[in-house]
Amino acid sequence: MPLGTNTKRYETPNHPYQGERIAEESGLIGKYGLKNKEELWRAQSELRNYRREARKLLGRAGGDADVAETEATEFLAKLKRIGVLGEQDRLDDVLSLDVTDVLERRLQTVVYRKGLANTTQQARQFISHGHITVEGSRVQTPSYKVDVAEEDTVAFDERSPLTDELHPERAEEN
Protein backbone atom coordinates (compact mmCIF):
# COMPACT_ATOMS: atom_id res chain seq x y z
CA MET A 1 0.00 0.00 0.00
CA PRO A 2 1.45 3.42 -0.90
CA LEU A 3 2.43 5.75 1.89
CA GLY A 4 -0.24 8.22 2.91
CA THR A 5 -3.13 5.96 1.97
CA ASN A 6 -5.95 6.32 4.48
CA THR A 7 -6.84 2.87 5.77
CA LYS A 8 -9.36 3.92 8.40
CA ARG A 9 -12.85 2.71 7.65
CA TYR A 10 -14.56 5.13 9.98
CA GLU A 11 -14.61 8.76 11.01
CA THR A 12 -14.17 9.87 14.59
CA PRO A 13 -16.37 12.57 16.13
CA ASN A 14 -15.30 16.14 15.43
CA HIS A 15 -15.21 17.18 19.06
CA PRO A 16 -13.52 14.91 21.62
CA TYR A 17 -15.77 15.68 24.57
CA GLN A 18 -19.50 16.10 24.26
CA GLY A 19 -21.24 14.66 27.30
CA GLU A 20 -24.52 13.88 25.56
CA ARG A 21 -22.84 12.08 22.64
CA ILE A 22 -20.58 10.09 24.96
CA ALA A 23 -23.56 8.98 27.06
CA GLU A 24 -25.48 7.94 23.94
CA GLU A 25 -22.47 6.01 22.61
CA SER A 26 -21.97 4.25 25.93
CA GLY A 27 -25.62 3.17 25.91
CA LEU A 28 -25.32 1.74 22.40
CA ILE A 29 -22.05 -0.03 23.25
CA GLY A 30 -23.71 -1.70 26.23
CA LYS A 31 -26.92 -2.59 24.40
CA TYR A 32 -25.18 -4.14 21.38
CA GLY A 33 -22.15 -5.58 23.23
CA LEU A 34 -19.60 -3.70 21.15
CA LYS A 35 -15.93 -4.03 22.06
CA ASN A 36 -15.14 -0.33 21.79
CA LYS A 37 -16.31 2.93 20.26
CA GLU A 38 -14.44 2.17 17.04
CA GLU A 39 -17.04 -0.49 16.21
CA LEU A 40 -19.81 2.03 16.77
CA TRP A 41 -18.02 4.65 14.67
CA ARG A 42 -17.68 2.10 11.84
CA ALA A 43 -21.43 1.52 11.90
CA GLN A 44 -22.06 5.27 11.93
CA SER A 45 -19.70 5.73 8.97
CA GLU A 46 -21.44 2.92 7.09
CA LEU A 47 -24.79 4.61 7.69
CA ARG A 48 -23.31 7.95 6.61
CA ASN A 49 -22.17 6.34 3.35
CA TYR A 50 -25.66 4.90 2.74
CA ARG A 51 -27.20 8.35 3.26
CA ARG A 52 -24.60 10.01 1.04
CA GLU A 53 -25.33 7.53 -1.76
CA ALA A 54 -29.09 8.05 -1.36
CA ARG A 55 -28.72 11.85 -1.57
CA LYS A 56 -26.55 11.46 -4.66
CA LEU A 57 -29.13 9.20 -6.33
CA LEU A 58 -32.03 11.49 -5.37
CA GLY A 59 -30.18 14.46 -6.84
CA ARG A 60 -29.34 12.56 -10.00
CA ALA A 61 -33.01 11.75 -10.66
CA GLY A 62 -33.31 15.15 -12.37
CA GLY A 63 -30.62 14.23 -14.93
CA ASP A 64 -30.53 10.93 -16.85
CA ALA A 65 -33.61 9.29 -15.32
CA ASP A 66 -33.00 5.78 -16.71
CA VAL A 67 -29.45 5.49 -15.33
CA ALA A 68 -30.48 7.02 -12.00
CA GLU A 69 -33.43 4.63 -11.73
CA THR A 70 -31.22 1.59 -12.41
CA GLU A 71 -28.61 2.66 -9.85
CA ALA A 72 -31.29 3.45 -7.27
CA THR A 73 -32.91 0.05 -7.79
CA GLU A 74 -29.58 -1.73 -7.31
CA PHE A 75 -28.78 0.34 -4.20
CA LEU A 76 -32.19 -0.34 -2.65
CA ALA A 77 -31.91 -4.06 -3.48
CA LYS A 78 -28.59 -4.21 -1.62
CA LEU A 79 -30.02 -2.49 1.47
CA LYS A 80 -33.07 -4.77 1.43
CA ARG A 81 -30.87 -7.86 1.01
CA ILE A 82 -28.83 -7.03 4.11
CA GLY A 83 -32.01 -6.14 6.01
CA VAL A 84 -31.37 -2.46 6.67
CA LEU A 85 -34.51 -1.52 4.70
CA GLY A 86 -37.88 -3.25 4.53
CA GLU A 87 -39.46 -4.49 1.31
CA GLN A 88 -41.80 -1.49 0.98
CA ASP A 89 -39.17 1.19 1.71
CA ARG A 90 -38.08 3.70 -0.93
CA LEU A 91 -34.96 5.78 -1.52
CA ASP A 92 -36.30 8.60 0.72
CA ASP A 93 -36.45 6.16 3.65
CA VAL A 94 -32.66 5.69 3.58
CA LEU A 95 -32.27 9.23 4.88
CA SER A 96 -34.33 8.42 8.00
CA LEU A 97 -32.29 5.33 8.97
CA ASP A 98 -30.66 5.22 12.40
CA VAL A 99 -27.35 3.62 13.47
CA THR A 100 -29.35 0.95 15.33
CA ASP A 101 -30.69 -0.28 11.96
CA VAL A 102 -27.09 -1.08 10.95
CA LEU A 103 -26.14 -2.54 14.36
CA GLU A 104 -29.15 -4.89 14.30
CA ARG A 105 -27.70 -6.66 11.23
CA ARG A 106 -24.45 -7.67 12.96
CA LEU A 107 -24.00 -11.41 13.55
CA GLN A 108 -23.46 -10.72 17.25
CA THR A 109 -26.91 -9.12 17.55
CA VAL A 110 -28.60 -11.78 15.40
CA VAL A 111 -27.18 -14.58 17.58
CA TYR A 112 -28.47 -12.83 20.70
CA ARG A 113 -31.91 -12.08 19.18
CA LYS A 114 -32.28 -15.73 18.06
CA GLY A 115 -31.76 -16.83 21.66
CA LEU A 116 -28.49 -18.68 21.08
CA ALA A 117 -26.80 -16.59 23.80
CA ASN A 118 -27.94 -15.02 27.08
CA THR A 119 -26.28 -11.65 26.43
CA THR A 120 -24.75 -9.78 23.52
CA GLN A 121 -21.34 -10.18 25.17
CA GLN A 122 -21.83 -13.95 25.36
CA ALA A 123 -22.90 -13.94 21.71
CA ARG A 124 -19.65 -12.15 20.85
CA GLN A 125 -17.66 -14.77 22.76
CA PHE A 126 -19.47 -17.69 21.08
CA ILE A 127 -18.75 -16.18 17.67
CA SER A 128 -15.09 -15.39 18.24
CA HIS A 129 -14.49 -18.86 19.76
CA GLY A 130 -15.90 -20.50 16.63
CA HIS A 131 -19.17 -21.91 18.00
CA ILE A 132 -21.45 -20.18 15.43
CA THR A 133 -22.01 -21.00 11.76
CA VAL A 134 -23.81 -19.14 8.99
CA GLU A 135 -25.04 -21.36 6.14
CA GLY A 136 -22.90 -24.18 7.54
CA SER A 137 -19.66 -22.15 7.48
CA ARG A 138 -17.96 -21.07 10.69
CA VAL A 139 -17.88 -17.28 11.06
CA GLN A 140 -15.62 -15.80 13.73
CA THR A 141 -16.31 -12.11 13.10
CA PRO A 142 -18.94 -10.57 15.40
CA SER A 143 -19.38 -7.61 13.02
CA TYR A 144 -20.28 -9.88 10.06
CA LYS A 145 -23.36 -8.44 8.30
CA VAL A 146 -26.06 -11.11 8.14
CA ASP A 147 -28.22 -11.04 5.01
CA VAL A 148 -31.95 -11.58 5.45
CA ALA A 149 -31.68 -14.86 3.50
CA GLU A 150 -28.89 -16.10 5.80
CA GLU A 151 -30.63 -15.23 9.06
CA ASP A 152 -32.42 -18.57 9.40
CA THR A 153 -29.17 -20.50 8.89
CA VAL A 154 -27.39 -18.99 11.91
CA ALA A 155 -26.82 -21.86 14.36
CA PHE A 156 -24.29 -23.56 16.59
CA ASP A 157 -21.47 -25.42 14.84
CA GLU A 158 -22.26 -29.14 14.88
CA ARG A 159 -18.79 -29.86 16.31
CA SER A 160 -19.24 -27.36 19.14
CA PRO A 161 -19.95 -28.62 22.65
CA LEU A 162 -22.70 -25.96 22.77
CA THR A 163 -24.92 -28.07 20.49
CA ASP A 164 -25.79 -30.09 23.62
CA GLU A 165 -28.89 -28.41 25.05
CA LEU A 166 -27.78 -29.28 28.58
CA HIS A 167 -24.50 -27.34 28.22
CA PRO A 168 -24.28 -24.87 31.15
CA GLU A 169 -23.56 -21.88 28.88
CA ARG A 170 -26.66 -22.40 26.70
CA ALA A 171 -29.42 -19.83 26.87
CA GLU A 172 -32.23 -20.57 29.30
CA GLU A 173 -35.45 -21.61 27.57
CA ASN A 174 -38.44 -19.56 28.72
C-alpha positions as CSV (number, residue, x, y, z in Angstrom):
1,M,0.0,0.0,0.0
2,P,1.5,3.4,-0.9
3,L,2.4,5.8,1.9
4,G,-0.2,8.2,2.9
5,T,-3.1,6.0,2.0
6,N,-6.0,6.3,4.5
7,T,-6.8,2.9,5.8
8,K,-9.4,3.9,8.4
9,R,-12.9,2.7,7.6
10,Y,-14.6,5.1,10.0
11,E,-14.6,8.8,11.0
12,T,-14.2,9.9,14.6
13,P,-16.4,12.6,16.1
14,N,-15.3,16.1,15.4
15,H,-15.2,17.2,19.1
16,P,-13.5,14.9,21.6
17,Y,-15.8,15.7,24.6
18,Q,-19.5,16.1,24.3
19,G,-21.2,14.7,27.3
20,E,-24.5,13.9,25.6
21,R,-22.8,12.1,22.6
22,I,-20.6,10.1,25.0
23,A,-23.6,9.0,27.1
24,E,-25.5,7.9,23.9
25,E,-22.5,6.0,22.6
26,S,-22.0,4.2,25.9
27,G,-25.6,3.2,25.9
28,L,-25.3,1.7,22.4
29,I,-22.0,0.0,23.2
30,G,-23.7,-1.7,26.2
31,K,-26.9,-2.6,24.4
32,Y,-25.2,-4.1,21.4
33,G,-22.2,-5.6,23.2
34,L,-19.6,-3.7,21.1
35,K,-15.9,-4.0,22.1
36,N,-15.1,-0.3,21.8
37,K,-16.3,2.9,20.3
38,E,-14.4,2.2,17.0
39,E,-17.0,-0.5,16.2
40,L,-19.8,2.0,16.8
41,W,-18.0,4.7,14.7
42,R,-17.7,2.1,11.8
43,A,-21.4,1.5,11.9
44,Q,-22.1,5.3,11.9
45,S,-19.7,5.7,9.0
46,E,-21.4,2.9,7.1
47,L,-24.8,4.6,7.7
48,R,-23.3,7.9,6.6
49,N,-22.2,6.3,3.3
50,Y,-25.7,4.9,2.7
51,R,-27.2,8.3,3.3
52,R,-24.6,10.0,1.0
53,E,-25.3,7.5,-1.8
54,A,-29.1,8.0,-1.4
55,R,-28.7,11.8,-1.6
56,K,-26.6,11.5,-4.7
57,L,-29.1,9.2,-6.3
58,L,-32.0,11.5,-5.4
59,G,-30.2,14.5,-6.8
60,R,-29.3,12.6,-10.0
61,A,-33.0,11.8,-10.7
62,G,-33.3,15.1,-12.4
63,G,-30.6,14.2,-14.9
64,D,-30.5,10.9,-16.8
65,A,-33.6,9.3,-15.3
66,D,-33.0,5.8,-16.7
67,V,-29.4,5.5,-15.3
68,A,-30.5,7.0,-12.0
69,E,-33.4,4.6,-11.7
70,T,-31.2,1.6,-12.4
71,E,-28.6,2.7,-9.8
72,A,-31.3,3.5,-7.3
73,T,-32.9,0.1,-7.8
74,E,-29.6,-1.7,-7.3
75,F,-28.8,0.3,-4.2
76,L,-32.2,-0.3,-2.6
77,A,-31.9,-4.1,-3.5
78,K,-28.6,-4.2,-1.6
79,L,-30.0,-2.5,1.5
80,K,-33.1,-4.8,1.4
81,R,-30.9,-7.9,1.0
82,I,-28.8,-7.0,4.1
83,G,-32.0,-6.1,6.0
84,V,-31.4,-2.5,6.7
85,L,-34.5,-1.5,4.7
86,G,-37.9,-3.3,4.5
87,E,-39.5,-4.5,1.3
88,Q,-41.8,-1.5,1.0
89,D,-39.2,1.2,1.7
90,R,-38.1,3.7,-0.9
91,L,-35.0,5.8,-1.5
92,D,-36.3,8.6,0.7
93,D,-36.5,6.2,3.7
94,V,-32.7,5.7,3.6
95,L,-32.3,9.2,4.9
96,S,-34.3,8.4,8.0
97,L,-32.3,5.3,9.0
98,D,-30.7,5.2,12.4
99,V,-27.4,3.6,13.5
100,T,-29.4,1.0,15.3
101,D,-30.7,-0.3,12.0
102,V,-27.1,-1.1,11.0
103,L,-26.1,-2.5,14.4
104,E,-29.1,-4.9,14.3
105,R,-27.7,-6.7,11.2
106,R,-24.4,-7.7,13.0
107,L,-24.0,-11.4,13.6
108,Q,-23.5,-10.7,17.2
109,T,-26.9,-9.1,17.6
110,V,-28.6,-11.8,15.4
111,V,-27.2,-14.6,17.6
112,Y,-28.5,-12.8,20.7
113,R,-31.9,-12.1,19.2
114,K,-32.3,-15.7,18.1
115,G,-31.8,-16.8,21.7
116,L,-28.5,-18.7,21.1
117,A,-26.8,-16.6,23.8
118,N,-27.9,-15.0,27.1
119,T,-26.3,-11.6,26.4
120,T,-24.7,-9.8,23.5
121,Q,-21.3,-10.2,25.2
122,Q,-21.8,-14.0,25.4
123,A,-22.9,-13.9,21.7
124,R,-19.7,-12.2,20.8
125,Q,-17.7,-14.8,22.8
126,F,-19.5,-17.7,21.1
127,I,-18.8,-16.2,17.7
128,S,-15.1,-15.4,18.2
129,H,-14.5,-18.9,19.8
130,G,-15.9,-20.5,16.6
131,H,-19.2,-21.9,18.0
132,I,-21.5,-20.2,15.4
133,T,-22.0,-21.0,11.8
134,V,-23.8,-19.1,9.0
135,E,-25.0,-21.4,6.1
136,G,-22.9,-24.2,7.5
137,S,-19.7,-22.1,7.5
138,R,-18.0,-21.1,10.7
139,V,-17.9,-17.3,11.1
140,Q,-15.6,-15.8,13.7
141,T,-16.3,-12.1,13.1
142,P,-18.9,-10.6,15.4
143,S,-19.4,-7.6,13.0
144,Y,-20.3,-9.9,10.1
145,K,-23.4,-8.4,8.3
146,V,-26.1,-11.1,8.1
147,D,-28.2,-11.0,5.0
148,V,-32.0,-11.6,5.5
149,A,-31.7,-14.9,3.5
150,E,-28.9,-16.1,5.8
151,E,-30.6,-15.2,9.1
152,D,-32.4,-18.6,9.4
153,T,-29.2,-20.5,8.9
154,V,-27.4,-19.0,11.9
155,A,-26.8,-21.9,14.4
156,F,-24.3,-23.6,16.6
157,D,-21.5,-25.4,14.8
158,E,-22.3,-29.1,14.9
159,R,-18.8,-29.9,16.3
160,S,-19.2,-27.4,19.1
161,P,-20.0,-28.6,22.6
162,L,-22.7,-26.0,22.8
163,T,-24.9,-28.1,20.5
164,D,-25.8,-30.1,23.6
165,E,-28.9,-28.4,25.0
166,L,-27.8,-29.3,28.6
167,H,-24.5,-27.3,28.2
168,P,-24.3,-24.9,31.1
169,E,-23.6,-21.9,28.9
170,R,-26.7,-22.4,26.7
171,A,-29.4,-19.8,26.9
172,E,-32.2,-20.6,29.3
173,E,-35.4,-21.6,27.6
174,N,-38.4,-19.6,28.7
